[in-house]
Amino acid sequence: MKIAGMQKLTLLDFPGKTACTIFTPGCNLRCPFCHNAALVTHIDPNSTLSTAEVLSFLKKRQGLLEGVCITGGEPLLQADILPFMEEIKALGYALKLDTNGTNPALLKTILDAGVVDYVAMDIKSSPERYALVSGVPVEMDAIRTSVSLLIGGTTPYEFRTTVVKGLHIVDDFAAIGEFIRGASHYYIQNFVDSGDLIQPGFTAFSREELEKFREIVAPFVQKVSLRGI
């Protein structure tokens, strides 16, 4: 299990939980606006944590932290992530997984194992423009399968799209709504320049534009919320 870093306290990454965030290196997508380029395109092999170090920290925080968020990069590139999750759950933590949905087989294994309490899956764009926003060709059948697993399952989840001026257009949002029709919760996240982008130079939409996107998606899902405004 490769671990690139850990944020020891977050009040934002896991809804309703005081948590820590574990970052895994590597991603199979190349979203140009990615705010964690250090985990994707220029990974530092000397900046890693062992699973023993992470589990030791979590043992010391039992009773103080409520949850653990595993994010990336793309965590489901880690073939041994399930045993790692099982060790975290054995310590009594709630567990959140962030994923891009490109590995539905492993996602199903994790959901069936009952080790994850919340899943946040990125919806990069409308199916027709997915490759543009992801920076590489994407197998859309895999994304569709992951969407169906979450909508049809019992694990709490959210879908989310980080919207970026120059990559997203208004027509994307009706297509996204249709793509995730019936979803319980969809978040529209405004782009924020972290200073560590794969491709600098992008800007954010206005609040008014985001509200318009929300109105377009709203008929398709149970709840649409805005983040980052």
Disulfide bonds with the S-S distance in Angstrom:
none
